[in-house]
Amino acid sequence: MNNQILQETSQETSQSISQLYDSSLRPSSLPFLEDPIIPRVLSIAGTDPTGGAGIQADLKSITASHGFGMCVTTNLVAQNTCGVREVYTPPTDFLQAQLEAVFDDVTIDAVKIGMLGDKSYISLVQDWLKNHPVPVVVLDPVMVATSGDRLLEKSAEDAMREFAPLADVITPNIPELAVLCDKQPASNFEEAYAQASEWSAKNNTIVIVKGGHLTSEDAGNTVVFPDGHRVHVPCPRVDTTTTHGTGCSLSSSLATRIGLALREGKKLSDYSTVANALAWSSRWLNEAIACGKDLHVGKGHGPVNHAARNYRLELDSSSTPWEHMQANGLDGLTPQSVVVKAHSKARKPNVEPCGPWTQALWDASADVDNNIMKMPFIEALGNGTLDSDLFAFYISQDSEYLKRYSRALAAVGAKTPDNEARVHWATGAAMCIEAESQLHRDWLGSRNISIDAPCSPVTLAYVNHLLASTMAEDYVIGAASILPCYWLYEEVGQILVKNNTPENPYHDWISMYSSHDFESGVRMAVKFVERAFEEAGPQARILAAQAYMTSCIYEYEFFNQAHRALR
């Protein structure tokens, strides 16, 4: 399976880290200089005047998934976040007129089908697509509410059963999958897989099993192919009520990502085409669900935040200078005047500062520390639901980072006049790096994953900052720059170890960074940085504090980059 970036449930696959990169991120290409490929995606669905479901959700999802959205409206639904009040079904002639208007003018790359309220609508759309084939059709067979209430009359259900096999991909909820298979709703993944596999093989149509409608901690989705092959995309379950329109959003995003892959020359028959599309859409939707609470829309089950990823990436790409680089009013004479203060109050760390200077550094990094601890990457790492390919990407970059971090440590050790510090930087840190490198070899090697990967832009920027600070600047600046890798990692480890279990696939990683040996090394590092600040001049202290804060931000970016780099 080429370009496989997912955890397979059927068998373990060999893969190299280079295959985990989006091709547009490889050094040979400059995507910002090329014409973008934008799939043209048509949604055929009903409405939601409050914007969370139906064509309103579809258009948001298509745009967020890098497509151009169009819609043909079926049923007009008077609904809000509390429920449906009334449904109006326009004459089929008008549905036909809309389809003609679109297809007469626009080339369609993908079609997503949602609510088709009665048998006449289903028959019309079925006949239309037979006569007007498109590269991919994704059907969300809206038949049964999550509550179990039937949404279609029996004649329409029968028509939907006949129509569903004509789609390339279907995305039923658990009750709808049961109706298609004429079985009781599944209560776990294995039961759902059995139903999906049977139906998929019989009808030669790909089925998406949606874990959000089950009860396990993993709320991910699985693509089930007609030959029985399946690929699972794990996602952590989000404790929220903002789940209105998730089915609409997933199916329209999936149609867009498949349409994009086909425009790029990939084949629908390749496992990776749908699997990679599902991975992107599932992770995007998981973030949208988690951020739905920020919208404050409605009194019932609110909508997801379709633009959450866009907002995050906009912030990540900001060109605004970091606040800590503004040294106006700082003189470096006291801990209170060495670094720009944080906006939030710092929590009490496990490894406490060794004096006023490192206390000032810790307090200044409160905003970054808070953001790291609530990152989806860190939360999923802690509860074991982090997708293995995201962790593999992280580990591969950490391996590249460590090669250069060791040089930075050696440079700091060579500059310090403190014999005790020299021994610590030169030997203690080297032992720590060897332990980390062993974990990388064990984790990646046991999965047949190569660690030969180039530095990502974030990794390259971080290590260049460290090497410049340690090799070209005063000792205190270099020592301050390497401290966050010690301190913040130890704090992450101490937070996550509270719920660490042997069943967590990342148990060893958490155990290493929460170990007594690592904690002892961090305490020594904090002590030597405190001592370096005491002995440094005012201007060097200011520059050292800036170097420390820059490294803190790069630590956040280092964790965060996996969600930007992979399909």
Summary of the structure (lengths in Angstrom):
residues: 567
radius of gyration: 26.6
end to end distance: 15.3
largest distance: 86.8
contacts: 1986
relative contact order: 0.11
helix: 56%
strand: 10%
